[in-house]
């Protein structure tokens, strides 16, 4: 039997962004110490961790030394070389495992895994050259979306094709190399399920949430999603099955397209806490970050009960274009919570923080969080 890693132990986090920051806050609240490693310093995670190490992920000697100083290693984003996870695993447990990382950090491997295991996915074709792209367009038709096979997130590394004549432009846009052409889905909405699987195989999820995007970046999440009960059940069933098929120990998000005919199609997987689960910090008995900690440490999973309907709105660097946002105006909304990530430089499209609103209904929460975000751009004490 695997022993639990108890409070007082030290958790190592590969990566140092906002997900690591919120995970670290949850871990320290429960009495754990946290070390973080990334190529940067004064990072969102490093600002709240016990120890921050600056190193390239490819420096495997430093990775091994990092692992010797902790009791367990996890990661806060998936674009970490699989060799890095393997080096750490020589010393201590890595959860989720490097094999999960290897599958989910590469679109083609991920989609092949999903299709081979019988999960519903958007029709796709692997593409490795312009000629193969032309053949794939002939097979799938247009419109379609071309995506790089690896290292893409928040809409980066993808291009929509309206007609076959767009092939050369799209191929140049994604930079050539290995890619995936996907059929374009006329969907009703995008939903996701954040779920966790413990060492004992127990799975718990936070239900479906409704996600809306702007410029390929998540803009607003609403919980609960409001989908029909049968769709809710099916989305949760698929999410549980994905975690079990991958053998995940930790948190994983399954993103879906809900087609207009009621079909659920898996779009992407994220093997860690997810932007669409940020509302859980304020609105759920157990946040997704505490759940990640419980799962990887071999503790019992916490309750995922939603205490009140909630909505989350991202705060991107665009809000800083004309100066510091009007925090006082937004915080006059008593049922809105502000979360900032400690990033010094604001850039358009960069996630700087988020707002969460709680209300009697999901629709009211969405309206409230948008009103609070709109207030950030008003004149006043700055």
N, C-alpha and C positions, 0 to 999 in steps of 0.2 A: 504493500500500500504506500502511495506517495504521501509524504508528510506535508502539511500545510506550512507555508512561509508566513510567519506571524508578525504582528506589529513589533517594531524594533529592528526589523531586517532592513536591508538597503536594496532598493530597486534601481536598476540601470535602465535609462531610456535612451535609445538611439533616435536622434532627431531632437529638435529644440524649438519647435514652433508653438502655436497657441494650443494645440491639442495636448502636447506635452505639459504645457503650463497648467491647464485645467486638471490633467491627470495628477500632476505633482501636488497641487493644492488639495485634492481629494486624498492622496496618499499621506501627506503630512498631517492632515486632520485626523487620520486614523493611526498615527504614531509611527509611520514608516519614514525612513530617510530615502532621498532620491539623488542619484548622480545622473547627469546628462552629458551626452557627447554629440558634437556636430562640428562642421567646419567653421562655425561662427562663435563669437563671444557676445556677452551682454544680450543674450537671447531671451525671448518670452519665457522659455522653460528655465534657463539659467538664472533668471532674476529671482526665482522662487525655490530653486533646488538647493540642496546642501552643497553640491559640488558640480562645477561646470568644466568640462574638458573640451578643449578645442583641438580637433584632429580631423583629417580626411577619413572618410569611411573606408577608403582603400588601404589605409595604414593598418594592416592586420596585426602587427606587433602591439600597437597602441590599443587596438580593440581587445586583444587578449588580456593586456594589463588592466584595462577598464573592467573587464569581466571578473578578474581576480578580486576586485575591491567591492563587488556587489554579490547579492544572493540570487538574483534573477535578472534577466534582461528582457525588455519588451521594446517595441518601436512605436513611434507616434505618426509615422507616415510610411507608405509602402515603397517609395523610390529610394530604397537602400539596397546596395548590392547584396545578392544572396550569399556571396562569399563572406561578407561582413557578419551576417547572422550565423553562418557556419563556424566562423572563427570563435565567436562568443560562445557558441554551443559546445565547444570543446571544453569549456571551463564551468559553465553554469547552465541551468535550463533557460531556453529562449522560448517565450510564449507571446503570441502564436508562433508556431515553428517556422524555420526557414523555408520549408516546403510550401507552406501557405503563402508566404511572401513571394516565393518564386512563381507560383501560379497566378497570383492576383496582380502582380506588378507589370504584367505583360498582357495586353488585350487579346492577342491571338491565343495564347495559352489558356487564359481565363475563359474565353468563349468556347474553345474546344472542350475544355473541362465541363462546362455547363451543358453543352450539347451532348457530349458523350454520356453524361449522367442523367439525361432525360429532362433537363430543365428547359422551360420555354424561353427562347432567345430570339432576338431580331435576326432575320436571315442575313448571312454574311459570307464573304469570300476573302480568303487571304490573298494579298497582293504584294509582289516583290519587284515589279517593273511597270513601266508605262504600258507595255503590251498586255501584261496581265490585268492591269487596271481596265483597259479597253474591253477585254474579254469578260471581266467581272461586271462591267456596266451592261454588257449585252445580256448577261445572265440575270441580273437583278433589276435592271431598268433604272429609270430616273423619275423623280429625284432620289438621290442617295447621299450618304455621308462617308467621306474618306477620313480615316483616323490612323495616326501612327500606332504601331503595335506596342510600343513601350514608352514610359516616362511622360505620359500625358495626364493632365488634370485641369479642372476649371475651364474646359473648352479649348485648352492649348493643344496644338498638334492635330487639328481637324479642319475639314473644309467641306461645305455642302456643294454638290453638283446638281445643277438644274437640268442639264442636258449632256449627252455624250461629248459634245464639243468642249465641255469644261474640263476634260480629263487632264490635259497637259498642265493647265493652270493649277488644278488641284494637286497634281503630283508634285509640282514645284513648291506649292504652299506648304505641304507636309514634309518637304525635304527629301523625298525619295526614301530608299531603304524599305524595311518591312512595314507593311500597313494592312489595314482591314477596311474593306468596303462594306458598309451596312445599308440595307434597304431603309428608306425613309418611312417612319411610322407616323401616321396621322393619329396622334394620341389625344385622349380626353384630358389627361393630367399625368404628372409624374408623382409617384409615391415612393416611399422607402420604408424599410423595417430595420431598425437597429436591434440586434439580439446578441446575447452572450451565451457561451457554452463553458461550463466549468470542467474541472479535471475529472469529475465523476460522470460526465456526459449529460448533466442536467442543462437544459436550455430554457432561457427566459427572454421575452422580447417586450418592447415598449409599444407595440401596436403600429398600425400604419399611420404615416403622416403625409400631408399634402405639401409638395414642394413646387415653388414657382421660381424660374430663373430669369436673369437679365444678362445678356451678353455671355451666355453659357456659364455664368457664375450663380450659385444658389443665392436667391434674394430673400425669400420669405418661406418659412416652414410653419404649418398650422397643425396642431394636434388637439383632438383626433382628426383624421383625414376627412371623415364624412362619407367614405365610400360605402357601398352596399355591404350588408353583413356577409354575404357569400364571398365577395371579393376580399374583404378583411380576413376571413378565415383562410382563404387560399394563399394570400400574400404571406401570412404568418407561417403557414405550413411549408411553403417553399423556402422561406428564410431558415426555418429550423432544419430542413433537409439539406440545405447548402452547408450550414455549419457542420452537420454530422458527416456529410460526404467529404468535406475538406479536412475533417478532424481538428477544427479550430478549438483552441483553448484561449478564450479572450472574447473581445467584442468584434462583431463584423456587421457592416451595413450592406443590405441588398437594395439596390435602386431599381425601380420598375418603371416601365411605360405602361399605363392603363389605356389600351386601345379603345376606340369608340364602340367596338362590338363587345366590350367587356373582358377581352383577353388581357392577362398579365404577361408581360415579357420582361425578363431580366435584362437590364441595361448594363450595370456595372456592379462590381463588388469592391468594398473597402474594408480591409482586415484590421480595423482599429476604430475607435470612436469617430463619429462623423459629424460634419457641420449640421446635418438635419436632426441630430440628437442633442444639440446644445440646450434646447428647452428643458431637458430633464434635470438640469442643475437646479432650476427654480420650481419646476412643476411636478416632479415625480418623487416618490418616496426615496428611491435610490437613483442617483445620476448615472449616466452612461460611463462616467470616469471612475466612480466608485465601483461600478459593476465590473469594469475592466480589471481593476485591482483585485477585487474578490475572486474573479475567475482565474487569473494567472497565478494567484497565491494559493489556490486550492481551498478557498473559503466557500461557505454556502453563498449562493447568489442572493441578492437583496430583492425586495418587492419592487415591481415595475409599475405599481399603481399610479395613475395620473390623478393628482390631487385636484387640479382645476384645469379646464381647457386653457391652452397656451398658444402663443405665436412668437416666432423668432424672426428678427430682421437683421441681416448683415449690415455692418457699417464698413464701407469701402473707403479707400484713400481719397476718392473723389470728393467726399464731404469736406475735406480740408482745403479744397482749391482756393477758397476765399478767406481762409483763416481758420482758427480753432473753432470747432462746432460749439453751439450754444448748449452746453451740458445742463445748465440750470433750467432751460426751457423744457428739455426732454424729461428731466427728473421732477417736474411739477405733476407729471402723471403718476399718481401714487402706486398704481399696480404695474409699473414698468421697472425692470431691472437693467442696469447698465453693466456690461462686461467689456473691458478694454484689455488688449493683449500685450501692452508694454513695448510696442514697436516704435522706434524713434522716428523713422521716416515714413511719411504717408505718400503713396503713389496711386494713381488711378488703377482701380481693379484690385488693389491689395487689401486683404481682409485685416482690418485694424481692430475690430471688436464686433459686438452684437448687442441688440436689445431683446429682452424677453418680456412679453406682456401676459398677464393672467386675467381671465374674465369669466363670466358665467357661461358663455358659449364660445365655440371656436371662432365664429364669425365676428363676435365682439372683440375677441383677443386680436384678431388680424387687423381690424379697424383701429384698435388702440395702438398697436405697435407701429403701424404706418403713420398715425398722427404724431406719435412721439418722435419718430425718425424725421418727419417733415419739420418738426419744431427745431431740430438741430441746426437748420439753415437759417433760422430767423435772427434778426438783429437783437442785441441785448448784451448783458454782461458776459464778456468773453475773456 
